[in-house]
Amino acid sequence: MKNIQLHNSISLWERFLDWNPQLFREIKGKLKTRNVVIAAAISTLVQFVVVISLLGELPAPETKNGYFQSIQSGRYGFGSGYGDRWTYTKDMFDNWVINWQLLWLDLFIALSIISIFALLIVGTYMLVADTVKEESRGTLNFIRLTPQSAGSILLGKILGVPILLYVAMLLFLPLHFTAGLGARIPLTLILSFYGVIVASCAFFYSLALLWSLMNFGSSFKPWLASGAMGLFLFSLTTALFHHPRLISNTLWDWLLLFNPSIVLSYLIDATYLPQHQVDFLPVGNLGELVFYGQAWWTKASWGIGFVLFNLSLWIYWCWSVLKRRFHNPQHTLIGKSQSYWITGWIVAIALGFTLQNTSSYRLTDNFILLQFCLGIFGLGLIAALSPHRQALHDWARYRHQTSREGNVLWKELVFGENSPSTVAVAINLAIAIAYITPSILLHLDRDRHYTLLGFILGAGSIILCAIAAQLILTMKTRKRSALSIITVASMLIIPPLCLGIADIYPQNLPQAWLFSFIPTIATKYATTSAVLLTMLGQWLGVAVIGFQMTRKLQQAGASETKMLLDRTNSLND
Amino acid sequence: MTQELAIATYGLTKRFEGHMAVNDIDLRIKQGEVYGLIGPNGAGKTTLIRMLAAAEEPTKGEIYLNGDRLLRDDSNPLLKKRIGYLPDDFPLYDDLTVWDYLDYFARLYHLPQPARHRRLLEVLELVQLESKRKSIISTLSRGMKQRLSLARTIIHEPILLLLDEPVSGLDPLARQQFRQIIKILQEAGMTILISSHVLSDLAELCTSVGIMELGFLVESASLKELYRRLSRQQIILSTLGKMEVLQQKLSQNSCVETWETIPQSNSLKVNFTGGETNRAELLRSLILADIPLTEFHYSQEDLETIFLKLGHQQTS
C-alpha cells in the first residue's frame, strides 16, 4: 500500500515536471538539499527573530518575592497610556491581561512586509541575474530555437528561478496564516491578500524579465533593477506607516496601487482594533482616493478588485511585449501597434487619477503633473520605438522587397517594423491629447486654453526630441544610443536650467519657457501669438531634421550599384 | 521543386552595417546529403548557418526547409523540431549533470516518456558518454563537452543537422570519433550541413560541397562533379627499363596529357584525363609492350588543392 502511494506521488511529481521543461531545469539546477536547508534555516531564523522581538513587548515575569521593579507598560497592555506604551494590568486570577489580537496582528503585518520585500527585491534580483547570465553566455539562444513558446519558457523562469525564495516564503505561511486568524482577520481577506501578493510578483517579475531582455549593459542590470525595486517599496511602505497626506489626490496615487502592502489597510480595518494602536494607513484615508470621481477604495472588495485589475492589466501588456521580445531581441522593444494600445490604457488610467479634485486651481496643477508624466512617457516611447542604424538602413534598402504593408509608406511608418519612430510617437501623443482634451475643456474654467496649449506644445517638443534621437541613431558610431540620450536630455534640461540660473521666470519671459519640457507653466503668461510662433518654430525644427533624416535614409537605401555609379560620376567630375 | 529539397533559400541576404555578410544566396541541398561548406574566415559561413537555424534574422530572402517557410518566431514549432543546430561555441549549463542536461532538452522538444528515457540512452551511447551520465558538466573535457553538445543537437531526432565548425579545437582522436558519429547519423538518413576548415574531414564525409567567399556562394556542386571538373588525375609510373621506351609508349595514348620525370628515380608523373577503362587500357598496352613496370599508382588532386587552385585562400 505504501509502495503504491509512493509510486503515485512520484508519477505526480514527474507529471508536474513534464508540464514545463524550463521549470524542470530550474528545479534540477537549484533545488538541491544543501540549498533547501539553507533557505529553510534563514526562513526559520527570521520568523524566530520577529516573534522574539514582539514577545519582548510583553510584561517581564515576576521576581521570586512577587515584587515589581516598577509599573510595567508596553504595546500590548490594556491600562492607561498613549502611543505605543500602555500599562499592563492583571485580572482577578492575577494573570496579565494582554492584547493578544494586536500582537497577532503585528506579527501578521511584520511577516507580510518582510515577505513582500523579500519576494519582490530578492526575486527581481534572481530573475534578472539569471536571465542576463543566460543571454550573455548564449544558452538562451538554444532555448529560443526549441519549439517551446516564449510564454512557457518565461513562466518556467518565473516559477523556477526564485524557487528557493518560494521555499523560504512557504515556510512563512503557517505562522503567517495563524497570525492572521489570531488577529481575527476574515479568511477571505487573508486569501485575497495572498492573491494580491501573487499578482504583484507576477507583474514585477514580468517587468524584471523585460528589463533583462533589453539590449544594454549586463553586469549592473540585476543591481539596478533590485535597487530600484527596493527604493520603490521602501518609500511607499514607509509612507503607509506615516500616513498623513499619503493620498495626494494627484496622479502619484496610482503608484500606491502597485504596492501590495496597501491592501493590508482592509485587513487591519476588519480586525476592529483602534486605529491609533495599529498606526497604519486607515481605510478612511484610502477612501479619499478617487478614480474618475468615484471613491472605489472605501470598500475592501472594490478596492482589492481594482488593485488586482490594475496589476492584471499591466501583466497582460508586459507579457504581450515579452512574447514579442523573446524571439526578436534585435527588434525595437515594443511594436508600433502595441504602443497605441499601451498609450491608450496608460492615459485612460492616468486621467482617472488626475480628475480627483473639484477645485479648478488644484485640478490645473494635476493637469500640469499629467503633462509632465506624459512627457516622461513620451521619452520612454522614443526609446522603446526607435530602431537603430542597422535596422533603419535595412528598412530603407529593402523595404520595397520585404514590406508586409504592401509597400505603402504611411502604413509602414504607422504600423511597420524597423521604420522610423517619429510618426508613431506623434500618433501616440495625439491619442493621449485627444483623450485628455474633453476633460480639460469640461473641468477647467479660466485655465483651460493655456493648459491645452501646454499639452500641444509639450507634445511638439517630444516629437522634436523623437526625430532628433532617431537621426542620431542613424549615425555611424558605436555610442549612438548614449549620444541620443545625451542630446534629448540636453534639449530638455539645459534650457530650463539656463533660464533658472539667469533668474528668468515664466512670469518675466514666458516665451523662453515655452520651449521647456513643461510649457504649461508658461502658456498662462504668454500671448497667443507667442505660443503660435513657438509651435511654428517646433514644426520648422521637425521639418528641418526630418528633411535631413530623409536624405540620410535615401542614401542608405540606395543600391550598391547606384552608390558605385555616384562615386564614379563624382570622380569623373 | 522545393518539396524534394531539405534546404532551399531564395535571395538570402544578411547585411551588417554596409558589409554584406551573406549576399543573395540561393542554396539548394537535397534530402539525405552531407553538404560541406568551406571558405576563408569571414566568408559568411557562420552567418548563413545561423540564419538556416533561425538563430539570426535575414535582412532579406526566404528559407524553406522541406518545403516549409522558416520564420523566426514561435509560429512554427513543428519546423523547429526538424532542425538540430550545433554552433562553433557550445555554451552549456555547468550546474546540471549530463543526464539532466539532455533530459531538459528532450523535454523542450516535447519527447514523451518512455521514449525520452530510451532516446537519452541511445544518444549517450552514440556519443560515448554513458559512463559520464551522472557527472556534472563542468567536470567534462572539451572533447566530451563537444560530444555532449552534439548529443543535445540530435536528441529530438532532427532531419536536418547544421554543424558549424564541429571539430575545431579537438585532438585527432576526438576528431575521428566525431567523424564516426557523423557517418552514423548520415546512414540514419539525416541531411547534414557542415562547415569546417579541415578539408580532409569534409572530403571524407561530404557528398556535396559549397564554397563561400565574401558572402557569395561561388561554387555549389556534388563532390564527384567537383572532382570531375576540377581535379586532375595523376598516374605515377616506375620502370626498371629505359625511360625513353616508356615515354614513347605514353605519347601514343590519347588520354595522356603531359608528364614529368620525378628526379632521382626511374619514375614519371603522368597527367591523365580518361576514366577507369582508359586507365586499364593504358596499363594493358604498357605490359603488352614488355615494359618492366614496378609501379602503376593512380591518384587524384584533393579538395584542398582544388580549393587553392580556384584562387581561394583557405585558413586552417
Interface residues (C-beta under 8 A of the other chain):
Chain A: E14 L17 D18 P21 Q22 F24 R25 K28 G29 K30 R137 G138 T139 N141 F142 I143 R144 L145 T146 P147 Q148 S149 A150 K323 H327 N328 Q330 R389 Q390 H393 D394 R397 Y398 Q401 T402 K476 E560
Chain B: T13 R15 F16 E17 M20 A53 A54 A55 E57 T59 K60 R72 D73 D74 P77 L78 K80 K81 I83 Y85 P87 D89 P91 L92 Y93 D95 L96 D100 D103 Y104 F105 R107 L108 Y109 H110 P112 Q113 R152
